[in-house]
Amino acid sequence: MRSGRFAITKNKAFEQVIEACSTAPREGQDGTWITDDMQQAYINLHQSGYAHSYEVWHEGKLAGGLYGVHAGKVFCGESMFSRVSNASKAALVFLCQQEQYQLIDCQMHTEHLESMGGRFISRADYLDILQSGA
């Protein structure tokens, strides 16, 4: 991030990000849950101001990014992709630096996310956070 290798934007290429997420190869997975109908539903949420994308650009081209839905001060990450090494990480780090979110729901607990500071919380704790208006 400090190298200036990437430029990061918010909501400049939402449809491109969700399309890239839907076609990104996933190790150990066959296909995607991001169908055309799901893409349109998220595009509708984006147009209504509830879904956001964070785009990472390298040499003027979309290199990575993520999208998700916000609920209060919680950002629920839906998917991310990377075409250039570390591009999706840069998007996630940028998202984490946004002061508007108190919790980022990554949905999956992985060693990779844990190495970046993520931690597992129980369903009860998660619901408490949502109900507290975070």
C-alpha positions as CSV (number, residue, x, y, z in Angstrom):
1,M,0.0,0.0,0.0
2,R,2.8,2.4,0.9
3,S,4.6,1.7,-2.4
4,G,1.9,3.5,-4.4
5,R,1.8,0.5,-6.7
6,F,-2.0,0.5,-6.6
7,A,-4.7,3.1,-6.9
8,I,-7.8,2.3,-4.9
9,T,-11.3,3.7,-5.5
10,K,-14.8,3.1,-4.1
11,N,-17.9,2.5,-6.2
12,K,-16.2,3.4,-9.5
13,A,-16.6,0.0,-11.1
14,F,-19.2,-2.0,-9.1
15,E,-20.5,-4.0,-12.0
16,Q,-16.9,-4.8,-13.2
17,V,-16.0,-6.0,-9.7
18,I,-19.0,-8.3,-9.3
19,E,-18.5,-9.7,-12.8
20,A,-14.8,-10.4,-12.1
21,C,-15.7,-12.0,-8.8
22,S,-18.2,-14.3,-10.6
23,T,-15.6,-15.5,-13.1
24,A,-12.6,-15.7,-10.8
25,P,-11.3,-19.3,-10.5
26,R,-11.5,-20.6,-7.0
27,E,-9.3,-23.4,-5.8
28,G,-11.4,-26.4,-4.8
29,Q,-14.6,-24.9,-6.2
30,D,-16.5,-25.7,-9.4
31,G,-18.6,-22.8,-10.5
32,T,-19.9,-19.8,-8.6
33,W,-22.9,-18.8,-6.5
34,I,-22.8,-15.3,-8.2
35,T,-25.3,-16.1,-10.9
36,D,-26.7,-13.5,-13.3
37,D,-29.8,-13.0,-11.0
38,M,-27.5,-12.6,-7.9
39,Q,-25.4,-10.0,-9.8
40,Q,-28.5,-8.1,-10.7
41,A,-29.8,-8.2,-7.1
42,Y,-26.4,-6.7,-5.8
43,I,-26.4,-4.1,-8.6
44,N,-29.9,-3.1,-7.4
45,L,-28.6,-2.9,-3.8
46,H,-25.6,-0.8,-5.1
47,Q,-27.9,1.6,-7.0
48,S,-29.9,2.0,-3.7
49,G,-26.8,2.8,-1.8
50,Y,-26.5,-0.4,0.2
51,A,-23.8,-2.3,-1.7
52,H,-20.3,-1.0,-2.3
53,S,-17.2,-2.0,-4.2
54,Y,-13.6,-1.2,-3.6
55,E,-11.5,-1.4,-6.7
56,V,-7.8,-1.8,-7.0
57,W,-6.1,-0.4,-10.2
58,H,-2.7,-1.2,-11.5
59,E,-1.3,0.6,-14.5
60,G,-4.8,1.8,-15.3
61,K,-6.4,-1.7,-15.3
62,L,-8.7,-3.3,-12.8
63,A,-6.4,-5.6,-10.9
64,G,-8.5,-6.7,-7.9
65,G,-11.3,-5.7,-5.6
66,L,-14.2,-6.7,-3.4
67,Y,-17.8,-5.9,-2.9
68,G,-20.3,-6.2,-0.1
69,V,-23.3,-4.8,1.7
70,H,-23.3,-2.4,4.6
71,A,-25.7,-2.5,7.5
72,G,-25.1,0.3,9.9
73,K,-21.4,0.1,10.9
74,V,-21.0,-3.4,9.7
75,F,-19.7,-4.3,6.2
76,C,-20.6,-7.7,5.0
77,G,-18.0,-8.7,2.4
78,E,-19.5,-10.9,-0.3
79,S,-16.7,-11.7,-2.6
80,M,-13.2,-10.6,-3.8
81,F,-10.9,-11.2,-6.7
82,S,-7.3,-10.5,-7.7
83,R,-5.7,-10.5,-11.1
84,V,-2.4,-9.0,-9.8
85,S,-0.7,-10.4,-6.7
86,N,-1.8,-8.6,-3.5
87,A,-4.5,-6.6,-5.2
88,S,-7.4,-8.1,-3.3
89,K,-5.4,-7.8,0.0
90,A,-4.9,-4.1,-0.8
91,A,-8.7,-3.7,-1.2
92,L,-9.3,-5.4,2.1
93,V,-6.7,-3.3,3.9
94,F,-8.2,-0.1,2.5
95,L,-11.7,-1.2,3.6
96,C,-10.3,-1.9,7.1
97,Q,-8.9,1.6,7.3
98,Q,-12.3,3.1,6.7
99,E,-13.4,4.5,10.1
100,Q,-17.1,4.1,9.2
101,Y,-17.1,0.3,9.9
102,Q,-16.7,-1.2,13.3
103,L,-17.0,-4.8,12.0
104,I,-16.2,-6.4,8.7
105,D,-17.9,-9.7,8.2
106,C,-15.6,-11.8,6.0
107,Q,-18.0,-14.8,6.2
108,M,-15.2,-17.3,6.2
109,H,-12.5,-17.9,8.9
110,T,-9.3,-18.6,7.0
111,E,-5.6,-18.6,8.0
112,H,-5.1,-15.9,5.4
113,L,-7.6,-13.5,7.0
114,E,-6.3,-14.4,10.4
115,S,-2.8,-13.3,9.3
116,M,-4.3,-10.0,8.4
117,G,-5.9,-9.5,11.8
118,G,-9.2,-11.3,11.3
119,R,-10.7,-13.4,14.0
120,F,-13.6,-15.8,14.5
121,I,-16.5,-14.6,16.6
122,S,-19.5,-16.6,17.7
123,R,-22.9,-16.3,16.1
124,A,-24.2,-14.9,19.4
125,D,-21.5,-12.2,19.5
126,Y,-22.2,-11.4,15.9
127,L,-25.9,-11.0,16.5
128,D,-25.2,-8.9,19.6
129,I,-23.1,-6.5,17.5
130,L,-25.8,-6.3,14.8
131,Q,-28.5,-5.6,17.4
132,S,-26.4,-3.0,19.2
133,G,-26.6,-0.8,16.1
134,A,-22.9,-1.1,15.3
